[in-house]
């Protein structure tokens, strides 16, 4: 058997190719509407997910810990959780078309990961040697992955809402009310996870690592903005009775803020810049 570290990168690249092929096949499905093409796309995504899982397991074996201490490992985890949520949606709703909008997000995350340093860090700086870091990163990434599902449901909602009900493509899409409910349910899953992981566990870890619960780091500010937007979404939905287009627009803004926070962590210097 080869070096586990080398095998891990090989599995990562094969998973990257698998997600790429799935994205292209989903595009063909959106154009053709053929169920066999959709099944092929889902199968390719399943193969990519298995390869992705193998890559993460091998990295964990090499490190003797959960791989989540640099940006490459965080992106890997985020993308993997997004795939997990897609298969959960597929199991619950049988909506393969959702994958046509979740898979591109996973693909873009994998592209970003491919551009980052992938060195295996055996010796961690003291700030990263905390179980609160594990809780912080894992639970926050899980919450963000749920937001990916909500965003995919929103895009499908906007598309169906803008089409004539009689158009063939519109008839292939799920009902507007069901898409609205999927987005809402995904956010009700992601919001508490993000709250606990990104804010509470993050603050506790920050106090242990840097001596302060809050440092106005770009990632911290971005996470707070994301939380405020989704808090406003839930308030508008539960108190003001928002649903449909208004709710989809607001939750989409929340996801875009999540993306901007992610980009800020990549390009802006701050306390979260560990690689």
N, C-alpha and C positions, 0 to 999 in steps of 0.2 A: 504493500500500500504506500502511496506517495506521502509527501509531507502534508499534514493536515492544513497548514496555512496556505500552501499552494493550491490544494484541492478546494479550499474555501473560495478563493478568488476565481477558480475555474467554474465552480457552481454559480457564483455571482454573475459571471459573464453569460453563462448559459441561461440563467433566469432572465437576465436582461434581454437576451435574444428572444426568449419565449414570450415575455411581455410585449416586445416589439411586434412579433408575429401576431399575437392576439389583438393588438390595437389595429393593425392593418386589416385583419379578418373582420373585426367589428365594423370597420368602415365599409367593407364590402357588404356586410349584412345590412347596414343602414341604407345602402343604395338598392340592394336587391330584395331585401325582405325575406330571403329564403331561410327557413328554419334550420336546414342542414348547415348553412354557413354560420348561423348563430351557435349551433351546437359545437362546431369546429372551433370557433373563437373561445367558447367557454372551456373546451378541452385543452386548448393551448394555454389558457390562463391557469388551469389546474396544474398542468405540467410545470409551468413557470413557478407556480407557488410551491410545489414540491421541491424544485431545485433551489428556490430561495430559502426555504426552510432548512434544507441540507446545508447551505452556505452558512446560515446563522448558527446552526448547531455545531458545525466544525469550528467556527470562530470561537464559540463558547468553550469548546473542548481545548483549543489552543490556549485561551486566556485563563481557563479555570474560573470563569465568572460570566455573568450576563454581559454581552457586548453592547454597551450604551454610553461610553465615556467620551466619544468624540463625534463630530458631525456625520462622518461616514456611517458610524454604527447607529446613530439616532435616525438618520434617513432610512437606513435598512429596516429598522424597527417600525417606523411610521408607515413605510410602504407595505410591510408584511401585515400589519394590523389592518390597513385599508383593504388588502386582499381577503383577510379573514372576514371582515364585515360584508364584503361583496358576496362571499359564499353563504354567509348567514342570510342575507337578503334573498339570494337565489333559492335557498332551502325553504324560507318562509313564504315567499311570494311567487317563485318560479318566473321572475322577470329577468330573463337573460339580457334584455336590452339595457338594463342598468349598467351592466358591465362595459358597455360602449362608452360610458362617461366616467366610470371609476378607473378603468384600465389606463386611459391616457394620463390620469393623475399619478398613478403608480409608475407608469413609464417615465414621466418627467422627474419624479423623485429618484428613480434609478439612474437617469441621465445625470442629475445633480450629484448623486453618490459616486458615479463613475469618474467624475472630475476632481474628487477630493482625495487627499492622502489616505491610503488604506493600510498604513503600517500598523502592525500589531504592537500595542503598548503594554508591555508586561509590568512595568513599574509605573504606578499612578502617582500623580502629585497628591499631597494630603487632602486637598479639597474634594478630590474624586473618590476618596476612600471612605465612603459613608453609605449606610443602607438607605438613608433618606434620599440620596441621589437616585438609587434604584427605583424607589417609590415615585419620586418626582418625574423622572424621564419616562418610565414605563406607563404610568397612569395618564400623564399628560398626552403622550403619543397615542394612547388608546382613545382618549377623548377627541383628539384632532382627527383621527381616522374615522370616527363616527360622523364628524362634520363633513368629511368627504362624501359619505353616503347622502347626507342632506343636500349637499351641493349638486350631486348627480340627479337627485329627484327634482330639485329646483329647475335645472336645465331642461329636463324632460317636460316639466310643467310649462315652462315658457314656450317650448317648441309646440306642444300640443295646443296650448291656449292661443297661439298665433296662427294655427292652421284651420282650414275649413273642416268641420266635423265629418264631412263626406270624403275627404282626401284619403287615399289608401294608406299613406304614412301615418296620419292621425289615428286611423283605426287600429294600427298595430301598437300604438302606445297605450299604457295603462290609463285608467280613468283619472281625471283631474283631481277629484276628491281623494282618491287613493294615493296619488303622488304627493298631495299636500299632507296627508297623514303620515306617509313614510318619512318625509322631511322632518315633520314635528317629532315623530318617535325617535328618529336618529339623534335629534338635538336633545331630547329628554334623556337619552343615554349618554351622549357626549358631554353635556353641560356639567353634571355633577362630577364626572371623571376629570374633566379639565379643571374644574374648581379645586378639587382635592389635589390633583397632581401638579398643575402649573402654579397655583397660587399658594395653597396651604403647605404642601410638602416642599414646594420650591422655597418658600420663605423660611421654613425651618432649616432646610439644607443651607440656604444662604447665610443664616445666622451662625451656623456651625463652621462654614467654610470661610466667611469673610467678616464675621462679627457684627453683621447687621441684617435685619429682616428684609430691608428694602434699600436699594442703592441707585435707583433710577437708571439701571442698565437698559440698553435698547431692547433686549429680549424681555425684560421685566415689564417695561412700559407697553410693549406690543402685546404681551399676554394680558395685561390689564385691559387694554382696549378691546381685545377679542372677547374677554369675559363681559365687559360692559355692553357690547353690542348684542351678545346672545342673552344677556339679562334683559335688555330692552325688548328683544324678540319674545321671550317668554312672558314678560309683563304685558306686551301688546296682545299677545295671543290669549292669555288666560284672563286678563282684566278688561282689556278693551275689545276682545272678541275678534281680533284680526285673524284672517285665514286667506288662502288663495294667493293672489298676486302680491299684495302688500307684504304678507308674511314671507313669501319666497324671496322677494327683493331684500328684505331686512336680513334674513338668514344668509343670503348670498354675500351680502356686505360683510357679515361676520366671517365667512370662509375666506374672502379676499383679504381681510385683515390678518387672518391666520397665515396666509401665504406671504404677506408683507412682513410679518413677524419672523417667519422662516428666512426670508431673504435678508432681513436686517441682521440676523444671527450669522449669515454667511459673509456679508460684506461690511458690516460696521463693527469696529473694534469694541469690545466690552468684556465684562467679567465672564461671560459665557463662551468666549472664544478659546476653546481648547483644541481645535483642530478640525 
